[in-house]
Amino acid sequence: NDPPVEAPDFVTDRIDLVAWVEPVPVRDLLASPRGESSAEVRERVIRARSAQAERWEPTPGLLRNAKAPLPACLPLFDRRGRRELEAAVRATRGSGRAVQQLVRVAVTLSDLAGQSVVQADRVQEALLLCRQGPGERSTRRLEAPHSERNEGCRPSH
């Protein structure tokens, strides 16, 4: 294994999402069924972007979740998704920017999944993808935390 790469603060401050990926053994790569093709992913992204454009059409100048204000996103969460979001924010004491990022990512993940409401599993997925949980301090090391290296993408509860 290569040692982790040290990154200066100005670099890690610009990274919004990180996906930790473990190497796949060659035998698994050769035995695995075919995954989604690039064309299938492209179509899913086009559908998600269309859903966003339709959702935000009444708001002048807003076409994507990336610029959506927090109050406009919160009604998109179902009851369990909202509880999951509130628990995450309480547990991590996130800043306003971090909470807004988490909400926008969860909404986008729901769009990519073809879901019109944000469910708890999308909030959990967004927590895993955000560079750091709301309120957490950067470690400045570009490596997976020990628990994520060993546990994969399973929710913590």
Residue pairs with C-beta under 8 A, 6 or more apart in sequence:
4 141
4 142
4 143
5 141
5 142
5 143
6 140
6 141
6 142
7 140
7 141
7 142
8 140
9 138
9 140
12 131
12 138
12 140
12 142
13 138
15 131
16 101
16 130
16 131
17 105
17 129
17 130
17 131
18 129
18 130
18 131
18 142
19 128
19 129
20 144
20 148
20 149
22 149
22 152
24 32
36 44
44 112
44 114
45 112
47 111
47 114
48 108
48 111
48 112
48 114
49 64
49 111
51 111
51 116
52 63
52 64
52 65
52 108
52 111
53 63
53 64
56 62
56 63
56 64
56 65
56 68
56 72
59 68
59 72
62 68
65 73
65 104
65 107
65 108
65 111
66 104
66 108
68 104
68 107
70 96
70 99
70 100
70 103
73 103
73 104
73 107
74 82
74 103
76 107
76 110
76 116
76 117
76 118
77 85
77 106
77 117
77 118
77 123
78 117
78 118
78 119
78 120
80 119
80 120
81 106
81 117
81 118
81 119
81 120
81 122
81 123
83 120
84 120
84 123
84 124
85 102
85 103
85 106
85 123
88 94
88 102
88 123
88 127
88 133
88 134
89 99
89 102
89 134
91 133
92 98
92 133
92 134
92 135
92 136
93 134
93 135
94 102
94 133
94 134
94 135
95 134
95 135
98 130
98 132
98 133
98 134
98 135
99 134
101 130
101 134
102 123
102 126
102 127
102 130
102 133
102 134
103 126
105 126
105 129
105 130
106 118
106 122
106 123
106 125
106 126
107 118
107 122
109 118
109 122
109 125
109 126
109 129
110 116
110 117
110 118
110 119
110 122
113 122
115 122
121 155
124 155
124 156
125 153
127 133
128 148
128 153
131 138
132 138
139 145
143 149
